[in-house]
Amino acid sequence: MKNKLVYRLLLPVGAAVAVMIGLFSYFFVDRYEKNILASSRYQLDASQHRVAEVIDVVDDLSRKRVGSAMRMLQTETARLGRPRPYGSVRVGSETVPNLAFGASPQANEFTVVDRVNAITGAAATVFVRRGNDFVRISTNVKKADGTRAVGTLLDPNGKAIAAVRQGSPFYGVVDILGKPYITGYEPVTADGAVVGILYVGYQLSELDMLRSSIEESRILTNGFSSLLDKKGTVLFHSSNISADSVTMLASGAPDWEVSRHPIDRWGYTVIAGYPVGEVESMVNSVRFFALAGTVITILLLVGIIYAFFQRLIVLPVNAVVAKMQNADIQTLFADDRPDEIGHLQRAFDGFVGQIKETLQQVSEASAAVASASTQISSSTEELAAGAQEQSSQATEVAGAVEEMT
């Protein structure tokens, strides 16, 4: 079988086709793998930047809301009168100076802060200064047990207190009783000295736009986005992963591609990642289909080439061979192929024609010889008859002579 012409032609052609398709498939898969890796990295970066952009929008909107709420709080306190110290008072477990606006002391009085909250939705607080500390004397901020956080101190190491001590306002994200708020702090002065603080803020967990944006984010299928505060606490995360898993992955995982993007204005960090195995699975899937497609394509092309060879070369050659084996000199090939096979068929037809002409000549010669043989046989018979007659006559003559003697 291996010596057949079709296989001797098909093997090198098939090998060349297989090599070309194999190289094409290899470069296709290699390009696809690079594109998948680049796309995964792009989605990772895009997810982080998208969260950062949402944070920028939220920050701008929240600052405007904080500014509006602060103006209302300042208006409400100014309507009561000028700020001034007003003796001492006990709030919560602390004894502090009282702070009054006009004739209205604010310690344990919540009308102003609750009015601001009812209209703007903001948390509001009035602080009084005690030495270097600032203590909440009126607030609608709640502690874990649900009671108002009066008698609690402003973080002595925070950015807000440092600015207010210098007589400057502070606007930004801070932790209040363990929860992140976007806030505004304005110093309250009396006789040129800072005697208290007006505060308004919105808890970040209540910012639905930021929450929904992060919860709906995905990288590939199983990747995630998340927002961590400066302490590393997970505030928001994609809904397909738990906060504990985010915390674990944030510290590093060999089978995950994890990236960190700092949010400088808040001091927070966007962490996003995707499982490396998902990318590998996608690449392996493409490799499998590329391999299967390559094999199928090679088989189809080889089959087409085989059928082509059979139709254009093998079958016509076999027809010539069959006519030779069967000594068929009667049927001629169609004289319509311009290629080498047609030339072979026409040459064979010419050869057959010569054979037929030779056979015709031989037949005619044989007929002539047969006719001559018949004539010779007839002449021989006539000669034999003449000889017999002469022999009879001689016998008669001899008998006559004998009688005469």
Residue pairs with C-beta under 8 A, 6 or more apart in sequence:
1 7
2 8
4 314
5 313
5 314
5 317
6 306
6 309
6 310
6 313
6 314
9 309
9 313
10 302
10 305
10 306
10 309
13 305
14 298
14 301
14 302
14 305
17 298
17 301
17 302
17 305
18 298
21 294
21 297
21 298
21 301
22 294
25 290
25 291
25 293
25 294
28 290
29 283
29 286
29 287
29 290
32 283
32 286
33 283
33 286
36 279
36 282
36 283
36 286
37 279
40 219
40 220
40 257
40 274
40 279
41 257
43 219
43 220
43 223
43 274
44 219
44 223
44 257
44 259
44 272
44 273
44 274
45 259
47 217
47 218
47 219
47 223
47 225
47 272
48 225
48 259
48 261
48 270
48 272
49 261
50 213
50 217
50 225
51 213
51 214
51 217
51 225
51 227
51 261
51 270
51 272
52 261
52 263
52 270
54 209
54 210
54 213
54 214
55 210
55 227
55 263
55 265
55 266
55 268
55 270
56 265
57 209
58 182
58 207
58 209
58 210
59 182
59 265
59 266
62 182
62 202
62 207
63 171
63 182
63 184
65 120
65 122
65 202
66 122
66 171
66 182
66 183
66 184
66 200
66 201
66 202
67 171
67 184
68 120
69 116
69 120
69 122
69 124
69 184
69 200
70 184
70 186
70 198
70 200
72 116
72 119
72 120
73 112
73 113
73 116
73 124
73 198
73 200
74 186
74 198
76 112
76 115
76 116
77 83
77 101
77 112
77 126
77 188
77 198
78 101
80 101
80 102
80 103
80 104
80 112
81 100
81 101
81 102
81 103
81 104
82 101
82 102
82 190
83 99
83 100
83 101
83 188
83 189
83 190
83 195
83 196
84 99
84 100
84 190
84 195
85 97
85 98
85 99
85 100
85 190
85 195
86 97
86 98
86 99
86 100
86 105
87 97
87 98
87 105
88 95
88 96
88 97
88 98
89 95
89 96
89 97
89 98
89 105
89 107
89 108
89 137
90 96
91 107
91 108
91 135
91 136
91 137
91 150
91 151
92 150
92 151
92 152
93 151
94 130
94 135
94 151
94 153
96 107
96 128
96 130
96 135
96 137
96 151
97 128
97 129
97 130
97 195
98 105
98 106
98 107
98 128
98 137
99 105
99 106
99 107
99 126
99 128
99 137
99 188
99 195
99 196
100 106
106 112
106 126
106 128
106 137
106 138
107 128
107 137
107 138
107 150
108 137
108 138
108 150
109 138
110 138
110 139
110 140
110 148
112 124
112 126
112 138
113 124
113 125
113 126
113 138
113 139
113 140
114 124
114 140
116 122
116 124
116 200
117 123
117 124
117 140
120 200
121 202
122 200
122 201
122 202
123 139
123 140
123 141
123 176
123 181
123 199
123 200
123 201
123 202
123 203
124 139
124 140
124 198
124 199
124 200
125 136
125 138
125 139
125 140
125 141
125 197
125 198
125 199
125 200
126 136
126 137
126 138
126 139
126 188
126 196
126 197
126 198
126 199
127 134
127 135
127 136
127 137
127 154
127 196
127 197
127 198
127 199
128 134
128 135
128 137
128 195
128 196
129 194
129 195
129 196
129 197
132 156
132 165
133 153
133 154
133 156
134 153
134 154
134 161
134 164
134 196
134 197
135 151
135 152
135 153
135 154
136 149
136 150
136 151
136 152
136 153
136 154
137 150
138 150
139 148
139 149
139 150
139 199
140 148
141 148
141 149
141 176
141 177
142 148
142 149
143 149
143 152
143 177
144 177
149 177
152 177
154 160
154 161
154 197
155 161
155 174
155 175
158 174
158 175
159 170
159 172
159 174
160 170
160 172
160 174
160 183
160 185
163 169
163 170
163 185
164 170
164 185
164 187
164 194
164 197
165 194
167 187
167 189
167 194
168 187
169 184
169 185
169 186
169 187
170 183
170 184
170 185
171 183
171 184
171 185
172 182
172 183
172 265
172 266
173 180
173 181
173 182
173 183
173 204
173 265
173 266
173 267
173 268
174 180
174 181
174 183
174 201
175 181
175 229
175 230
175 231
176 183
176 201
179 203
179 204
179 205
180 203
180 204
180 205
180 229
180 235
181 201
181 202
181 203
181 204
182 201
182 202
182 204
183 199
183 200
183 201
183 202
184 199
184 200
184 201
185 197
185 198
185 199
186 197
186 198
186 199
187 194
187 196
187 197
188 194
188 195
188 196
188 197
188 198
189 195
204 210
204 235
205 211
205 235
210 227
210 236
211 236
214 225
214 226
214 227
214 236
214 237
214 238
215 236
215 237
215 238
215 239
216 238
216 239
217 224
217 225
217 238
217 272
218 224
218 225
218 238
218 240
219 225
219 272
219 273
219 274
220 274
220 275
220 278
220 279
220 282
221 278
222 240
222 274
222 275
222 278
223 238
223 272
223 273
223 274
223 275
223 278
224 237
224 238
224 240
224 241
224 246
224 249
224 272
224 273
224 274
225 237
225 238
225 270
225 271
225 272
226 234
226 235
226 236
226 237
226 238
226 241
226 246
226 250
226 270
226 271
226 272
227 234
227 235
227 236
227 237
227 263
227 268
227 269
227 270
227 271
228 234
228 235
228 246
228 250
228 268
228 269
228 270
228 271
229 235
229 267
229 268
230 267
230 268
232 247
232 250
234 243
234 246
234 247
235 268
237 243
237 246
246 271
249 256
249 258
249 271
249 273
250 258
250 260
250 271
252 258
253 273
255 275
255 276
255 277
256 273
256 274
256 275
256 276
257 273
257 274
257 275
257 276
257 279
258 271
258 272
258 273
259 271
259 272
259 273
260 269
260 270
260 271
261 269
261 270
261 271
261 272
262 268
262 269
262 270
263 269
263 270
312 339
312 341
313 341
316 337
316 341
316 344
316 345
317 341
317 344
319 333
319 345
320 333
320 344
320 345
320 348
322 328
323 331
323 348
323 352
324 348
329 352
329 355
329 356
329 359
332 349
332 352
333 345
333 346
333 348
333 349
334 345
335 342
335 345
335 346
335 349
336 342
337 345
